[in-house]
């Protein structure tokens, strides 16, 4: 994963902004997208109900789009929800 000072700053700011609105998220790790080596995933544990998780994802997507448009970096919040039930 190639990081520079600006990218590290943007990763930190994105996480802080999302956590400020959704304090139940917990940082887990950083990963690289298996499809795009320049796309950084901020993996978080999101112990929340489905509606709240959707709101968090929508909020994060707005911030992620701003980062991509303003700086050209693909950075995303990826949530792992222990409450999710998969059929």
N, CA, C and O atoms as a CHARMM CRD file, in Angstrom:
* protein
*
  348
    1    1 UNK  N      0.84700  -1.16400   0.00000 PROA 1      0.00000
    2    1 UNK  CA     0.00000   0.00000   0.00000 PROA 1      0.00000
    3    1 UNK  C      0.89600   1.23100   0.00000 PROA 1      0.00000
    4    1 UNK  O      1.69300   1.43500   0.91500 PROA 1      0.00000
    5    2 UNK  N      0.75400   2.03400  -1.02300 PROA 2      0.00000
    6    2 UNK  CA     1.54300   3.25100  -1.11500 PROA 2      0.00000
    7    2 UNK  C      0.79200   4.37900  -0.42400 PROA 2      0.00000
    8    2 UNK  O     -0.32600   4.72700  -0.80200 PROA 2      0.00000
    9    3 UNK  N      1.44200   4.95400   0.61700 PROA 3      0.00000
   10    3 UNK  CA     0.84700   6.07400   1.32400 PROA 3      0.00000
   11    3 UNK  C      1.84400   7.21400   1.33800 PROA 3      0.00000
   12    3 UNK  O      3.05600   7.00800   1.39600 PROA 3      0.00000
   13    4 UNK  N      1.30900   8.41200   1.28400 PROA 4      0.00000
   14    4 UNK  CA     2.11900   9.59600   1.47700 PROA 4      0.00000
   15    4 UNK  C      1.48000  10.41000   2.59700 PROA 4      0.00000
   16    4 UNK  O      0.43500  10.03100   3.12500 PROA 4      0.00000
   17    5 UNK  N      2.09800  11.51400   2.95500 PROA 5      0.00000
   18    5 UNK  CA     1.58900  12.30700   4.07800 PROA 5      0.00000
   19    5 UNK  C      0.16200  12.78800   3.84700 PROA 5      0.00000
   20    5 UNK  O     -0.65700  12.74800   4.76500 PROA 5      0.00000
   21    6 UNK  N     -0.14500  13.24000   2.64000 PROA 6      0.00000
   22    6 UNK  CA    -1.49100  13.74600   2.35600 PROA 6      0.00000
   23    6 UNK  C     -2.51200  12.61800   2.44600 PROA 6      0.00000
   24    6 UNK  O     -3.58800  12.79400   3.01800 PROA 6      0.00000
   25    7 UNK  N     -2.17600  11.47300   1.88800 PROA 7      0.00000
   26    7 UNK  CA    -3.10100  10.33800   1.93000 PROA 7      0.00000
   27    7 UNK  C     -3.33500   9.90100   3.38100 PROA 7      0.00000
   28    7 UNK  O     -4.46800   9.60600   3.76000 PROA 7      0.00000
   29    8 UNK  N     -2.28900   9.85800   4.18100 PROA 8      0.00000
   30    8 UNK  CA    -2.44200   9.51100   5.59000 PROA 8      0.00000
   31    8 UNK  C     -3.33200  10.52100   6.31000 PROA 8      0.00000
   32    8 UNK  O     -4.16200  10.14400   7.13700 PROA 8      0.00000
   33    9 UNK  N     -3.16100  11.79100   5.99600 PROA 9      0.00000
   34    9 UNK  CA    -3.98500  12.84300   6.59300 PROA 9      0.00000
   35    9 UNK  C     -5.45100  12.65900   6.20800 PROA 9      0.00000
   36    9 UNK  O     -6.33700  12.77700   7.05400 PROA 9      0.00000
   37   10 UNK  N     -5.70700  12.37000   4.92900 PROA 10     0.00000
   38   10 UNK  CA    -7.08000  12.19000   4.46100 PROA 10     0.00000
   39   10 UNK  C     -7.72500  10.94600   5.07200 PROA 10     0.00000
   40   10 UNK  O     -8.91300  10.96300   5.39700 PROA 10     0.00000
   41   11 UNK  N     -6.96500   9.88200   5.22900 PROA 11     0.00000
   42   11 UNK  CA    -7.47300   8.66100   5.86900 PROA 11     0.00000
   43   11 UNK  C     -7.90500   8.98900   7.30300 PROA 11     0.00000
   44   11 UNK  O     -8.99700   8.62000   7.73500 PROA 11     0.00000
   45   12 UNK  N     -7.04400   9.67500   8.01700 PROA 12     0.00000
   46   12 UNK  CA    -7.33200  10.03700   9.40200 PROA 12     0.00000
   47   12 UNK  C     -8.55300  10.94900   9.48500 PROA 12     0.00000
   48   12 UNK  O     -9.44200  10.72000  10.30500 PROA 12     0.00000
   49   13 UNK  N     -8.60400  11.97100   8.65000 PROA 13     0.00000
   50   13 UNK  CA    -9.72600  12.91500   8.67500 PROA 13     0.00000
   51   13 UNK  C    -11.04900  12.23400   8.32800 PROA 13     0.00000
   52   13 UNK  O    -12.07400  12.51600   8.94900 PROA 13     0.00000
   53   14 UNK  N    -11.02900  11.34900   7.34900 PROA 14     0.00000
   54   14 UNK  CA   -12.25600  10.63600   6.97100 PROA 14     0.00000
   55   14 UNK  C    -12.74900   9.80600   8.14100 PROA 14     0.00000
   56   14 UNK  O    -13.93100   9.86200   8.48200 PROA 14     0.00000
   57   15 UNK  N    -11.86900   9.04200   8.75900 PROA 15     0.00000
   58   15 UNK  CA   -12.28000   8.21600   9.89100 PROA 15     0.00000
   59   15 UNK  C    -12.81600   9.08000  11.03500 PROA 15     0.00000
   60   15 UNK  O    -13.85200   8.75900  11.61700 PROA 15     0.00000
   61   16 UNK  N    -12.12800  10.15600  11.35800 PROA 16     0.00000
   62   16 UNK  CA   -12.53600  11.03400  12.46300 PROA 16     0.00000
   63   16 UNK  C    -13.91900  11.63400  12.19100 PROA 16     0.00000
   64   16 UNK  O    -14.75600  11.68800  13.09200 PROA 16     0.00000
   65   17 UNK  N    -14.16200  12.08000  10.97200 PROA 17     0.00000
   66   17 UNK  CA   -15.46300  12.68000  10.63500 PROA 17     0.00000
   67   17 UNK  C    -16.59300  11.65900  10.73700 PROA 17     0.00000
   68   17 UNK  O    -17.66100  11.95800  11.27200 PROA 17     0.00000
   69   18 UNK  N    -16.35400  10.45900  10.22500 PROA 18     0.00000
   70   18 UNK  CA   -17.39800   9.43100  10.28000 PROA 18     0.00000
   71   18 UNK  C    -17.61400   8.99200  11.72500 PROA 18     0.00000
   72   18 UNK  O    -18.75500   8.80400  12.14700 PROA 18     0.00000
   73   19 UNK  N    -16.53800   8.82800  12.48800 PROA 19     0.00000
   74   19 UNK  CA   -16.66900   8.42300  13.88900 PROA 19     0.00000
   75   19 UNK  C    -17.36700   9.49900  14.71400 PROA 19     0.00000
   76   19 UNK  O    -18.08400   9.17200  15.65900 PROA 19     0.00000
   77   20 UNK  N    -17.17800  10.75800  14.38500 PROA 20     0.00000
   78   20 UNK  CA   -17.83400  11.84000  15.11600 PROA 20     0.00000
   79   20 UNK  C    -19.35400  11.72900  14.98600 PROA 20     0.00000
   80   20 UNK  O    -20.08700  12.01200  15.93300 PROA 20     0.00000
   81   21 UNK  N    -19.81200  11.32300  13.82200 PROA 21     0.00000
   82   21 UNK  CA   -21.25300  11.19100  13.60500 PROA 21     0.00000
   83   21 UNK  C    -21.77600   9.82100  14.02500 PROA 21     0.00000
   84   21 UNK  O    -22.93200   9.69300  14.42700 PROA 21     0.00000
   85   22 UNK  N    -20.93300   8.80200  13.93400 PROA 22     0.00000
   86   22 UNK  CA   -21.31300   7.42500  14.28700 PROA 22     0.00000
   87   22 UNK  C    -20.27000   6.87500  15.24700 PROA 22     0.00000
   88   22 UNK  O    -19.39700   6.10800  14.84200 PROA 22     0.00000
   89   23 UNK  N    -20.35500   7.26600  16.53700 PROA 23     0.00000
   90   23 UNK  CA   -19.30000   6.90400  17.50200 PROA 23     0.00000
   91   23 UNK  C    -19.18700   5.41300  17.78400 PROA 23     0.00000
   92   23 UNK  O    -18.21300   4.97700  18.39900 PROA 23     0.00000
   93   24 UNK  N    -20.15700   4.63000  17.35000 PROA 24     0.00000
   94   24 UNK  CA   -20.09300   3.19100  17.60700 PROA 24     0.00000
   95   24 UNK  C    -19.11100   2.45600  16.70400 PROA 24     0.00000
   96   24 UNK  O    -18.82200   1.28400  16.94500 PROA 24     0.00000
   97   25 UNK  N    -18.58800   3.11400  15.66800 PROA 25     0.00000
   98   25 UNK  CA   -17.62000   2.42400  14.81300 PROA 25     0.00000
   99   25 UNK  C    -16.26800   2.34700  15.51600 PROA 25     0.00000
  100   25 UNK  O    -15.90400   3.22600  16.29700 PROA 25     0.00000
  101   26 UNK  N    -15.53600   1.28200  15.22400 PROA 26     0.00000
  102   26 UNK  CA   -14.21500   1.05000  15.80600 PROA 26     0.00000
  103   26 UNK  C    -13.26100   0.71000  14.66600 PROA 26     0.00000
  104   26 UNK  O    -13.54800  -0.15700  13.84100 PROA 26     0.00000
  105   27 UNK  N    -12.12600   1.40000  14.63000 PROA 27     0.00000
  106   27 UNK  CA   -11.11300   1.12100  13.61200 PROA 27     0.00000
  107   27 UNK  C    -10.60600  -0.29700  13.78100 PROA 27     0.00000
  108   27 UNK  O    -10.28800  -0.72700  14.89000 PROA 27     0.00000
  109   28 UNK  N    -10.53200  -1.02600  12.66700 PROA 28     0.00000
  110   28 UNK  CA    -9.99400  -2.38400  12.68900 PROA 28     0.00000
  111   28 UNK  C     -8.62700  -2.41400  12.00200 PROA 28     0.00000
  112   28 UNK  O     -7.63500  -2.81100  12.61300 PROA 28     0.00000
  113   29 UNK  N     -8.57200  -1.99600  10.73800 PROA 29     0.00000
  114   29 UNK  CA    -7.29900  -1.96900  10.02400 PROA 29     0.00000
  115   29 UNK  C     -7.46100  -1.24900   8.69200 PROA 29     0.00000
  116   29 UNK  O     -8.55800  -0.82800   8.32400 PROA 29     0.00000
  117   30 UNK  N     -6.35900  -1.11900   7.98500 PROA 30     0.00000
  118   30 UNK  CA    -6.36500  -0.60400   6.61500 PROA 30     0.00000
  119   30 UNK  C     -6.08700  -1.75900   5.68400 PROA 30     0.00000
  120   30 UNK  O     -5.23900  -2.60500   5.96800 PROA 30     0.00000
  121   31 UNK  N     -6.79500  -1.79700   4.57500 PROA 31     0.00000
  122   31 UNK  CA    -6.57100  -2.82100   3.55600 PROA 31     0.00000
  123   31 UNK  C     -6.52500  -2.15500   2.19700 PROA 31     0.00000
  124   31 UNK  O     -6.93200  -1.00500   2.03100 PROA 31     0.00000
  125   32 UNK  N     -6.02600  -2.89500   1.23800 PROA 32     0.00000
  126   32 UNK  CA    -6.01600  -2.44700  -0.13900 PROA 32     0.00000
  127   32 UNK  C     -7.09700  -3.22600  -0.88600 PROA 32     0.00000
  128   32 UNK  O     -7.23600  -4.43600  -0.70600 PROA 32     0.00000
  129   33 UNK  N     -7.84500  -2.53800  -1.70700 PROA 33     0.00000
  130   33 UNK  CA    -8.86900  -3.20400  -2.50100 PROA 33     0.00000
  131   33 UNK  C     -8.22700  -4.29100  -3.35800 PROA 33     0.00000
  132   33 UNK  O     -7.18100  -4.05900  -3.96500 PROA 33     0.00000
  133   34 UNK  N     -8.83400  -5.46400  -3.41500 PROA 34     0.00000
  134   34 UNK  CA    -8.26900  -6.52200  -4.25800 PROA 34     0.00000
  135   34 UNK  C     -8.39200  -6.20200  -5.75000 PROA 34     0.00000
  136   34 UNK  O     -7.72500  -6.82400  -6.57600 PROA 34     0.00000
  137   35 UNK  N     -9.22600  -5.25400  -6.08800 PROA 35     0.00000
  138   35 UNK  CA    -9.43900  -4.88600  -7.49500 PROA 35     0.00000
  139   35 UNK  C     -8.53700  -3.73300  -7.92700 PROA 35     0.00000
  140   35 UNK  O     -8.09400  -3.68800  -9.07400 PROA 35     0.00000
  141   36 UNK  N     -8.26300  -2.79700  -7.00900 PROA 36     0.00000
  142   36 UNK  CA    -7.49300  -1.59800  -7.33600 PROA 36     0.00000
  143   36 UNK  C     -6.47700  -1.34500  -6.22700 PROA 36     0.00000
  144   36 UNK  O     -6.85500  -0.95100  -5.12400 PROA 36     0.00000
  145   37 UNK  N     -5.21300  -1.56100  -6.50100 PROA 37     0.00000
  146   37 UNK  CA    -4.16600  -1.42600  -5.47900 PROA 37     0.00000
  147   37 UNK  C     -4.00700   0.00300  -4.96400 PROA 37     0.00000
  148   37 UNK  O     -3.34200   0.21700  -3.95000 PROA 37     0.00000
  149   38 UNK  N     -4.60200   0.97900  -5.64000 PROA 38     0.00000
  150   38 UNK  CA    -4.53200   2.36600  -5.18600 PROA 38     0.00000
  151   38 UNK  C     -5.74700   2.77300  -4.35700 PROA 38     0.00000
  152   38 UNK  O     -5.82900   3.90900  -3.89100 PROA 38     0.00000
  153   39 UNK  N     -6.68600   1.85400  -4.17200 PROA 39     0.00000
  154   39 UNK  CA    -7.90000   2.13400  -3.39500 PROA 39     0.00000
  155   39 UNK  C     -7.70500   1.59000  -1.98200 PROA 39     0.00000
  156   39 UNK  O     -7.56700   0.38300  -1.78100 PROA 39     0.00000
  157   40 UNK  N     -7.69700   2.49500  -1.01300 PROA 40     0.00000
  158   40 UNK  CA    -7.48500   2.10900   0.38200 PROA 40     0.00000
  159   40 UNK  C     -8.82600   1.97000   1.08200 PROA 40     0.00000
  160   40 UNK  O     -9.70400   2.82500   0.96700 PROA 40     0.00000
  161   41 UNK  N     -8.95900   0.87600   1.80700 PROA 41     0.00000
  162   41 UNK  CA   -10.14900   0.62400   2.60900 PROA 41     0.00000
  163   41 UNK  C     -9.80900   0.85000   4.07600 PROA 41     0.00000
  164   41 UNK  O     -8.82600   0.31400   4.58900 PROA 41     0.00000
  165   42 UNK  N    -10.63500   1.65200   4.74300 PROA 42     0.00000
  166   42 UNK  CA   -10.56300   1.78900   6.19000 PROA 42     0.00000
  167   42 UNK  C    -11.60000   0.81100   6.72700 PROA 42     0.00000
  168   42 UNK  O    -12.80100   1.07200   6.65100 PROA 42     0.00000
  169   43 UNK  N    -11.14500  -0.29800   7.26200 PROA 43     0.00000
  170   43 UNK  CA   -12.06500  -1.33300   7.74600 PROA 43     0.00000
  171   43 UNK  C    -12.43300  -1.00400   9.19000 PROA 43     0.00000
  172   43 UNK  O    -11.56900  -0.81200  10.04500 PROA 43     0.00000
  173   44 UNK  N    -13.74900  -0.94400   9.43600 PROA 44     0.00000
  174   44 UNK  CA   -14.25100  -0.63800  10.77100 PROA 44     0.00000
  175   44 UNK  C    -15.25100  -1.70300  11.19600 PROA 44     0.00000
  176   44 UNK  O    -15.91300  -2.32400  10.36500 PROA 44     0.00000
  177   45 UNK  N    -15.34600  -1.89900  12.48800 PROA 45     0.00000
  178   45 UNK  CA   -16.41100  -2.71200  13.04500 PROA 45     0.00000
  179   45 UNK  C    -17.54800  -1.75600  13.35400 PROA 45     0.00000
  180   45 UNK  O    -17.36600  -0.75000  14.04000 PROA 45     0.00000
  181   46 UNK  N    -18.72200  -2.08600  12.83700 PROA 46     0.00000
  182   46 UNK  CA   -19.88000  -1.20800  12.99000 PROA 46     0.00000
  183   46 UNK  C    -20.99100  -1.96600  13.69400 PROA 46     0.00000
  184   46 UNK  O    -21.82500  -2.60400  13.05100 PROA 46     0.00000
  185   47 UNK  N    -20.99700  -1.89500  15.00900 PROA 47     0.00000
  186   47 UNK  CA   -21.99000  -2.59600  15.80600 PROA 47     0.00000
  187   47 UNK  C    -23.25000  -1.72300  15.88300 PROA 47     0.00000
  188   47 UNK  O    -23.46000  -0.99700  16.85400 PROA 47     0.00000
  189   48 UNK  N    -24.08500  -1.81100  14.83100 PROA 48     0.00000
  190   48 UNK  CA   -25.26000  -0.95000  14.71500 PROA 48     0.00000
  191   48 UNK  C    -26.35200  -1.66900  13.93800 PROA 48     0.00000
  192   48 UNK  O    -26.10500  -2.69200  13.29900 PROA 48     0.00000
  193   49 UNK  N    -27.56100  -1.12500  14.00000 PROA 49     0.00000
  194   49 UNK  CA   -28.63800  -1.73800  13.22300 PROA 49     0.00000
  195   49 UNK  C    -28.47500  -1.39200  11.74400 PROA 49     0.00000
  196   49 UNK  O    -27.69300  -0.51400  11.38000 PROA 49     0.00000
  197   50 UNK  N    -29.21400  -2.08600  10.91600 PROA 50     0.00000
  198   50 UNK  CA   -29.06500  -1.95400   9.46700 PROA 50     0.00000
  199   50 UNK  C    -29.34900  -0.53800   8.97200 PROA 50     0.00000
  200   50 UNK  O    -28.63400  -0.03000   8.10900 PROA 50     0.00000
  201   51 UNK  N    -30.39100   0.10400   9.51200 PROA 51     0.00000
  202   51 UNK  CA   -30.72400   1.46200   9.07700 PROA 51     0.00000
  203   51 UNK  C    -29.60300   2.44100   9.39700 PROA 51     0.00000
  204   51 UNK  O    -29.27400   3.30100   8.57900 PROA 51     0.00000
  205   52 UNK  N    -29.02300   2.31500  10.57100 PROA 52     0.00000
  206   52 UNK  CA   -27.91900   3.19200  10.95500 PROA 52     0.00000
  207   52 UNK  C    -26.69900   2.91400  10.08700 PROA 52     0.00000
  208   52 UNK  O    -25.99000   3.84200   9.69400 PROA 52     0.00000
  209   53 UNK  N    -26.45500   1.66600   9.79100 PROA 53     0.00000
  210   53 UNK  CA   -25.31100   1.31800   8.93500 PROA 53     0.00000
  211   53 UNK  C    -25.48400   1.91700   7.53400 PROA 53     0.00000
  212   53 UNK  O    -24.51700   2.38700   6.93500 PROA 53     0.00000
  213   54 UNK  N    -26.69400   1.89800   7.02500 PROA 54     0.00000
  214   54 UNK  CA   -26.96100   2.49900   5.71000 PROA 54     0.00000
  215   54 UNK  C    -26.70600   4.00000   5.76600 PROA 54     0.00000
  216   54 UNK  O    -26.08800   4.55500   4.85700 PROA 54     0.00000
  217   55 UNK  N    -27.17300   4.66300   6.82100 PROA 55     0.00000
  218   55 UNK  CA   -26.93600   6.10300   6.97200 PROA 55     0.00000
  219   55 UNK  C    -25.44900   6.40000   7.07200 PROA 55     0.00000
  220   55 UNK  O    -24.97100   7.37200   6.48600 PROA 55     0.00000
  221   56 UNK  N    -24.71300   5.57600   7.80500 PROA 56     0.00000
  222   56 UNK  CA   -23.27400   5.76000   7.92700 PROA 56     0.00000
  223   56 UNK  C    -22.59100   5.59600   6.57100 PROA 56     0.00000
  224   56 UNK  O    -21.71000   6.37800   6.21400 PROA 56     0.00000
  225   57 UNK  N    -23.00200   4.58100   5.82300 PROA 57     0.00000
  226   57 UNK  CA   -22.42100   4.33800   4.50500 PROA 57     0.00000
  227   57 UNK  C    -22.69200   5.50400   3.55600 PROA 57     0.00000
  228   57 UNK  O    -21.80800   5.91500   2.80500 PROA 57     0.00000
  229   58 UNK  N    -23.89900   6.02900   3.59000 PROA 58     0.00000
  230   58 UNK  CA   -24.24300   7.17200   2.73400 PROA 58     0.00000
  231   58 UNK  C    -23.43700   8.41300   3.11400 PROA 58     0.00000
  232   58 UNK  O    -22.94500   9.12700   2.24000 PROA 58     0.00000
  233   59 UNK  N    -23.30300   8.66800   4.40900 PROA 59     0.00000
  234   59 UNK  CA   -22.52100   9.81100   4.86700 PROA 59     0.00000
  235   59 UNK  C    -21.06000   9.66400   4.44800 PROA 59     0.00000
  236   59 UNK  O    -20.46400  10.60100   3.91800 PROA 59     0.00000
  237   60 UNK  N    -20.49100   8.48900   4.68800 PROA 60     0.00000
  238   60 UNK  CA   -19.09900   8.23700   4.32600 PROA 60     0.00000
  239   60 UNK  C    -18.89700   8.37800   2.81800 PROA 60     0.00000
  240   60 UNK  O    -17.87900   8.90800   2.37400 PROA 60     0.00000
  241   61 UNK  N    -19.86200   7.90700   2.03400 PROA 61     0.00000
  242   61 UNK  CA   -19.74400   7.98000   0.56900 PROA 61     0.00000
  243   61 UNK  C    -19.63700   9.42400   0.08700 PROA 61     0.00000
  244   61 UNK  O    -18.89700   9.71200  -0.85300 PROA 61     0.00000
  245   62 UNK  N    -20.37100  10.32800   0.72600 PROA 62     0.00000
  246   62 UNK  CA   -20.27400  11.74600   0.35100 PROA 62     0.00000
  247   62 UNK  C    -18.86200  12.27400   0.60500 PROA 62     0.00000
  248   62 UNK  O    -18.28600  12.96200  -0.23800 PROA 62     0.00000
  249   63 UNK  N    -18.31800  11.94700   1.76700 PROA 63     0.00000
  250   63 UNK  CA   -16.96600  12.39300   2.10200 PROA 63     0.00000
  251   63 UNK  C    -15.92500  11.74800   1.19200 PROA 63     0.00000
  252   63 UNK  O    -14.97900  12.40300   0.75500 PROA 63     0.00000
  253   64 UNK  N    -16.10600  10.46300   0.91100 PROA 64     0.00000
  254   64 UNK  CA   -15.17000   9.73200   0.03400 PROA 64     0.00000
  255   64 UNK  C    -15.16500  10.32400  -1.36900 PROA 64     0.00000
  256   64 UNK  O    -14.11300  10.42600  -2.00100 PROA 64     0.00000
  257   65 UNK  N    -16.33300  10.71200  -1.85200 PROA 65     0.00000
  258   65 UNK  CA   -16.43300  11.31800  -3.18900 PROA 65     0.00000
  259   65 UNK  C    -15.71000  12.65600  -3.21600 PROA 65     0.00000
  260   65 UNK  O    -15.02300  12.97400  -4.18600 PROA 65     0.00000
  261   66 UNK  N    -15.86500  13.44400  -2.14900 PROA 66     0.00000
  262   66 UNK  CA   -15.15800  14.73100  -2.07300 PROA 66     0.00000
  263   66 UNK  C    -13.65200  14.52200  -2.12100 PROA 66     0.00000
  264   66 UNK  O    -12.94500  15.25300  -2.81500 PROA 66     0.00000
  265   67 UNK  N    -13.15800  13.53400  -1.39200 PROA 67     0.00000
  266   67 UNK  CA   -11.71600  13.23900  -1.39100 PROA 67     0.00000
  267   67 UNK  C    -11.26100  12.84300  -2.79000 PROA 67     0.00000
  268   67 UNK  O    -10.22800  13.31000  -3.26900 PROA 67     0.00000
  269   68 UNK  N    -12.03500  11.98300  -3.44100 PROA 68     0.00000
  270   68 UNK  CA   -11.66500  11.53400  -4.78100 PROA 68     0.00000
  271   68 UNK  C    -11.65100  12.70000  -5.76800 PROA 68     0.00000
  272   68 UNK  O    -10.73200  12.82600  -6.57700 PROA 68     0.00000
  273   69 UNK  N    -12.66300  13.54200  -5.69700 PROA 69     0.00000
  274   69 UNK  CA   -12.74900  14.66400  -6.64300 PROA 69     0.00000
  275   69 UNK  C    -11.69200  15.73100  -6.35800 PROA 69     0.00000
  276   69 UNK  O    -11.11000  16.28800  -7.28900 PROA 69     0.00000
  277   70 UNK  N    -11.44100  16.01800  -5.08300 PROA 70     0.00000
  278   70 UNK  CA   -10.50800  17.08600  -4.72200 PROA 70     0.00000
  279   70 UNK  C     -9.04400  16.67300  -4.77800 PROA 70     0.00000
  280   70 UNK  O     -8.17900  17.48300  -5.11000 PROA 70     0.00000
  281   71 UNK  N     -8.76000  15.39300  -4.44900 PROA 71     0.00000
  282   71 UNK  CA    -7.36700  14.97200  -4.31400 PROA 71     0.00000
  283   71 UNK  C     -6.97900  13.78900  -5.19400 PROA 71     0.00000
  284   71 UNK  O     -5.79400  13.50000  -5.35400 PROA 71     0.00000
  285   72 UNK  N     -7.95700  13.11100  -5.76100 PROA 72     0.00000
  286   72 UNK  CA    -7.67700  11.97900  -6.64300 PROA 72     0.00000
  287   72 UNK  C     -7.36400  10.67800  -5.92000 PROA 72     0.00000
  288   72 UNK  O     -6.86700   9.73700  -6.53800 PROA 72     0.00000
  289   73 UNK  N     -7.64700  10.60600  -4.61800 PROA 73     0.00000
  290   73 UNK  CA    -7.38400   9.39600  -3.84800 PROA 73     0.00000
  291   73 UNK  C     -8.68200   8.64300  -3.58200 PROA 73     0.00000
  292   73 UNK  O     -9.67100   9.23000  -3.14100 PROA 73     0.00000
  293   74 UNK  N     -8.67200   7.34300  -3.85100 PROA 74     0.00000
  294   74 UNK  CA    -9.81800   6.48100  -3.56500 PROA 74     0.00000
  295   74 UNK  C     -9.61700   5.89400  -2.17100 PROA 74     0.00000
  296   74 UNK  O     -8.75100   5.04800  -1.95000 PROA 74     0.00000
  297   75 UNK  N    -10.44200   6.36700  -1.23900 PROA 75     0.00000
  298   75 UNK  CA   -10.38800   5.90700   0.14800 PROA 75     0.00000
  299   75 UNK  C    -11.82700   5.63300   0.56800 PROA 75     0.00000
  300   75 UNK  O    -12.70500   6.47300   0.37000 PROA 75     0.00000
  301   76 UNK  N    -12.06700   4.46400   1.14400 PROA 76     0.00000
  302   76 UNK  CA   -13.43300   4.09700   1.51900 PROA 76     0.00000
  303   76 UNK  C    -13.48500   3.51200   2.92000 PROA 76     0.00000
  304   76 UNK  O    -12.55800   2.84200   3.37400 PROA 76     0.00000
  305   77 UNK  N    -14.60700   3.78600   3.59500 PROA 77     0.00000
  306   77 UNK  CA   -14.91900   3.12700   4.85700 PROA 77     0.00000
  307   77 UNK  C    -15.62500   1.82000   4.50800 PROA 77     0.00000
  308   77 UNK  O    -16.63800   1.82400   3.80900 PROA 77     0.00000
  309   78 UNK  N    -15.09500   0.71600   4.99200 PROA 78     0.00000
  310   78 UNK  CA   -15.70200  -0.59600   4.77300 PROA 78     0.00000
  311   78 UNK  C    -16.10100  -1.14800   6.13400 PROA 78     0.00000
  312   78 UNK  O    -15.25500  -1.34300   7.00700 PROA 78     0.00000
  313   79 UNK  N    -17.39600  -1.39800   6.30800 PROA 79     0.00000
  314   79 UNK  CA   -17.85100  -1.81900   7.62500 PROA 79     0.00000
  315   79 UNK  C    -18.05700  -3.33300   7.70600 PROA 79     0.00000
  316   79 UNK  O    -18.50500  -3.99100   6.76700 PROA 79     0.00000
  317   80 UNK  N    -17.70500  -3.83500   8.87100 PROA 80     0.00000
  318   80 UNK  CA   -17.99200  -5.22700   9.22500 PROA 80     0.00000
  319   80 UNK  C    -18.95600  -5.14600  10.40400 PROA 80     0.00000
  320   80 UNK  O    -18.60300  -4.65700  11.47800 PROA 80     0.00000
  321   81 UNK  N    -20.17000  -5.62800  10.19100 PROA 81     0.00000
  322   81 UNK  CA   -21.18700  -5.51400  11.22900 PROA 81     0.00000
  323   81 UNK  C    -21.46200  -6.87400  11.86200 PROA 81     0.00000
  324   81 UNK  O    -21.97600  -7.77800  11.20300 PROA 81     0.00000
  325   82 UNK  N    -21.11700  -7.01600  13.14500 PROA 82     0.00000
  326   82 UNK  CA   -21.36300  -8.31100  13.80300 PROA 82     0.00000
  327   82 UNK  C    -22.85200  -8.63300  13.96100 PROA 82     0.00000
  328   82 UNK  O    -23.21600  -9.77100  14.25900 PROA 82     0.00000
  329   83 UNK  N    -23.71200  -7.62500  13.76000 PROA 83     0.00000
  330   83 UNK  CA   -25.15600  -7.85100  13.87700 PROA 83     0.00000
  331   83 UNK  C    -25.79200  -8.31700  12.58700 PROA 83     0.00000
  332   83 UNK  O    -26.96200  -8.70100  12.57500 PROA 83     0.00000
  333   84 UNK  N    -25.03200  -8.28800  11.48900 PROA 84     0.00000
  334   84 UNK  CA   -25.59700  -8.69500  10.19000 PROA 84     0.00000
  335   84 UNK  C    -25.91800 -10.17200  10.17200 PROA 84     0.00000
  336   84 UNK  O    -25.17800 -11.00500  10.69600 PROA 84     0.00000
  337   85 UNK  N    -27.03500 -10.46700   9.55800 PROA 85     0.00000
  338   85 UNK  CA   -27.46100 -11.85900   9.41000 PROA 85     0.00000
  339   85 UNK  C    -27.52500 -12.14800   7.91500 PROA 85     0.00000
  340   85 UNK  O    -28.23300 -11.47000   7.17200 PROA 85     0.00000
  341   86 UNK  N    -26.79400 -13.14000   7.49300 PROA 86     0.00000
  342   86 UNK  CA   -26.75800 -13.49600   6.08200 PROA 86     0.00000
  343   86 UNK  C    -27.52900 -14.78800   5.87200 PROA 86     0.00000
  344   86 UNK  O    -27.35800 -15.76000   6.60800 PROA 86     0.00000
  345   87 UNK  N    -28.37500 -14.78000   4.86300 PROA 87     0.00000
  346   87 UNK  CA   -29.19000 -15.97700   4.57600 PROA 87     0.00000
  347   87 UNK  C    -28.39700 -16.97300   3.76100 PROA 87     0.00000
  348   87 UNK  O    -28.91000 -18.04000   3.42200 PROA 87     0.00000
